């Protein structure tokens, strides 16, 4: 039986920092209000001219270096993003060229905040099927480019960043299982209403910005993430106590805390980075993973549960023996 395992992690955050106090100068909000309701202290914003591929490249090179693999070992590239550099080619192809990799499959996955979980599941299945041996999986976003900076309901929540992992073929299980779901009936609760096929036009006021019905999204996220936790553990014959670390999508501290309660996990077992970068969409799970690996919290042999919920709605999980 062929499996895949994570052999390296990496991340990158843009240099520019936008604090809650900075936002209070732009919209009707305050540092206290944002911290109490979201747990976010600051977010990083891509510089003018800095693209999603730029962020992805830096995270990818960090992950490849950490893995001990060479660029020539990579035979699959999957990039999760909602904010690609161009309509086409894919950000994955642009990244492939930056890394001087040629010939292997490279493509993007779009599942918004669940994007990295989707991308990791796809890469895992490529390796299990024998179609790849060593994959680079990246979540990268310049979400600030699709925010209405006059809408305090959304602009306080999101930031830019990238996270990456390298996974390789293994004879012993690393990625134990992946679980992906979606329900498009809830699309209008969290979406960007405009797009290329609908006649994208910047002249229309706010048509290409994120719109969100926050209370409805919060309720759906908490309930759905609770179910995906149960599904994942049932599939693997595990108890909640078997999970060493929960690595959730970093959207809102209250959602993270609610999911931890459903797992009956102490917050000491939950990787939380939302305070440092806000919701970075597809980048948030690999960012959090990389932080906890590099600071020594996560150790080899431990069991990790990564989960996310995003626009679509999409949701999913990955259970990993690290």
N, C-alpha and C positions, 0 to 999 in steps of 0.2 A: 504494500500500500504506500502511495506517495502522498506526502503532506507538504505544507509550507510552514516556515517559521520566520519570525522577525529577527534580522541580524544587525540592523542599524536604524537609528532614528536621527532626525534633524529638524530644525525649525529656523524661522527667521521672522523678525518683526521690523517694520520700517523705523527709521530713526525719529521721525516727527511724532511727538506725543501731544494728544489733545486731552486735557484734564477736564474734570467735571466743572471746575471753576471757569475754564475757557468756554465751555458750552453755555454756562450761565450768562455769559456776555452775548450769546447769540439767540437763545430762546428762553422762554419763561420756565426756568428750572433752577435747581441749586445742587451743590455737592451733596448735602444731606439727603435731599429727596432721591437723587439717583442711587446713592449708596444703600439707602434703606429698602428701596424697591427692587433693585437689580443686583447689588453687590459690586457694581463696576466702579472703579476709581479713575481709570483712564483708558484710552484706546490709542492705537498707533495708526497713523494715516500715511499712505503712500505719497511720496513727493511728486511734484509735477513732473510728468515724463516717466515716472517709475511704474512699471506695468506688473500685471499678475505673473507673467513669465519671469520677470526680474526676481520677484519674491520666491517663486517656485525654484528657480535655479539655485539660489543661495541655500534654501532648505534642502534641496536634493543633494548638493555637494556636501553639506554637513552630514547627511544620512549615509551617503556612499563612503565618506571618510570613516565614519563610526563603524560601518559594517566590515571594514577591512577588505572589501571587494574592490575590483578595478572597474573603471568605466566600461571596459570591453566585456565584462561579465553580464552586464544588463541586457536582457533580451525581451523586455516588455516594459512599456511606460504607460501608466494610467494616471491622468490628472483629473481630479475632481475640482470643478470651478463653476460658479454662476456668472463670473465676470471675466470672460476670456479677452485676450488682447484684441482679437479680430473675429469677424464672423467666421472666416476660415482663412488659413488652415487652423487646426486645433492648437490649443496652447501646448498640448503634449508634443505635437510635431515641432513647434517652435523651440520647446525645451530640448527635444532630441537633438536638434541642430546645435544648440548652445553647448551641449555636452559632447558633441562630436561623436554621436552614436548613429549608426547607419543600418537600415534594413529591417530592424525589428518592428513589431507592431507598436503603434503609439496612438492613443486616442483619449478624448475627454469623456467624462461622465458628469451629468448634471442632475443632481438630486438635492441641491441647495445645502442646507445644514447637515443633511445625512450623506452628503456626497462622498466624504472620505470612507465611511463605512461601506457604501455601495462599491467604491473603487477597490477597496481592499478585498471585498468578497469576490469581485470579478477576477482580480489578479490571483487570488487563492485558487479559484476554480481553473484558471489557465494552468497553474502549476500542477494541481491534482490530476488534470487531464493529460499532462505531459506535453502541453503546447508551449511551455516556458520553463526555464530553470531558475531564473533570477529576475525579479521584477522590482521596478521603482514605482512607488505609489505616492502621489503627492496630493495634498489639499491646499489650494492657494486662492486667495481672494483679494481684490481691491474693491470691497463692498462700499467704500466711501463714495465711489463714482456713481452709485445708483441710490443715494440718499437725498431726500429733501431736507436741507439743513434749516428749514423753517418749521419742520414737523417734529416737535419734541417727543412724540410717541415712538419715533423710530430712530432719529439721529443720535440719541443718547446711547443706543444699544449696541451699535455695530462698529467694527474696526477692520483693519487690513492686516494680513499676515499669511504665513505659509508653514506647513508642516509636512514631513515626508518620512517614509519608511522604506527600507530595502527588505524584501522577503526572498528566501531561496528555498529550493527543493530540500526536503528532509525526510529521513526514514522514520522519524518519530514525530508525533503530533505537536505542532506549535499553535497554529490556528485550529482550534477544536471544532468550531462551527460558526456559520454566518447566517443571519436571519434578516431578510429584506421585505419591506411592505410599502404600499402606497394606497391612497384613496383620493382620487382627483375630485370627488364631490366637494371637498373642502378648500378648493383652490383659491376662492375669493377671500378667505380669511387671512392669507398671507401671500402676497404676490406683487409682481410688477405688471401693471395692466397692459402695457404696450410692448411691441416687439416688431421684428423685421417683417414677418408675414402679414401682420395686421396694419402695416404701413407706418412704421416707426417714424415719428416726427417730433423733433425737439421743440418745435414751435408750440405744440399743445402743452398747456400748463401742467407740470408735474406728472405727465403721462408715463414717463420712463423712470419713475422712482418707486421705491418700496412702499407698499401700503399694508397695514396690519391692523387687525381687530384684536388688540392685545389680550383682553380678558378671555375671549373664546379660545385663542391660541394657547394661553396658559393652561386652561382646564383640559384641553385635548392633549397637550404635551404630557402633563402629569399622569393622566389615566393611561395613555398609550405606552409611555415608558414603563409603567408598572407591569403592563401586560407583556411587553417584550422581554422584560427580566424573567418573568415566570416561564415564558416559552423557551428561552435560552437554557435555563437551568433544567427544565423538564427534559429537553432534548438530550442533554448530557448526563442525566441521572444524578444531578448535583443538588446540594442544599445551598441555601443562601450563605451559610457559614463557610462554604468551600471557596468563596470568592475572596481573594486577598485585597484587590483594588478595583474600585469602580472608577472608570475614566469616562465621564459623561460629556456630552456636548456642552460647551461653555456658553450658555445663553443668558441664564438668570440664576442667581444663587438660590432663589426660592424654589425653582424647578429642581435644581440639583439636590437641595435638602429634602424635598418631598420624595424624590426617587430613592435617596439613601434611607429614608424612613421605611419605605416599602421593602427594601432589602434588609431592614433591621441592621444597617451598618452604621458604625460610628463615622462622623465626618473626618476622623483621623485616617480612615481607610479610603477616602474619596479625594481624588486629585482635583484641586480647584485652582484655576488660573484666570477665571473670568475677571477678577479685579484688575489684572494687569493689562488686558487687551480687549475686553468686551467680547461681543459675539463676532467671531471671525468666520462664521458660516462653515464651509467645508474644511477650513484650516484648524478649527478649534480642537477637535479630538487629537490629531497628531501633534499639535502644539503642546497640549497638556501631557500627552504621553512622553514626548521628548524631555520636557522639563523634569518630570518625575524619574525618568531613567538617568538623566545626567546629574541630578542632585542625590542619587543613590537610594531614593525611597523604593523604587521598583527593582527587584533582584531576580536573577535567573531562577526559574523553577516556580515562580509565583503565578497565580491565576488572575487574569485581568478580564474585566467585563467592560467593553467599550460600547456605548450606545448613543444614539442621536435621533433628533426629531426635526423635521424641516418642512418648508413650503412644498406644497403638492397635494395633500400632505404626503410626506415620506417619513418613514422611520425604520430603524434597523439596529442590529447589534452584532458584535463580534466577540466571541469568547476565545481567549488566548492563554496558552501556557507559555509564559515568557522564558 
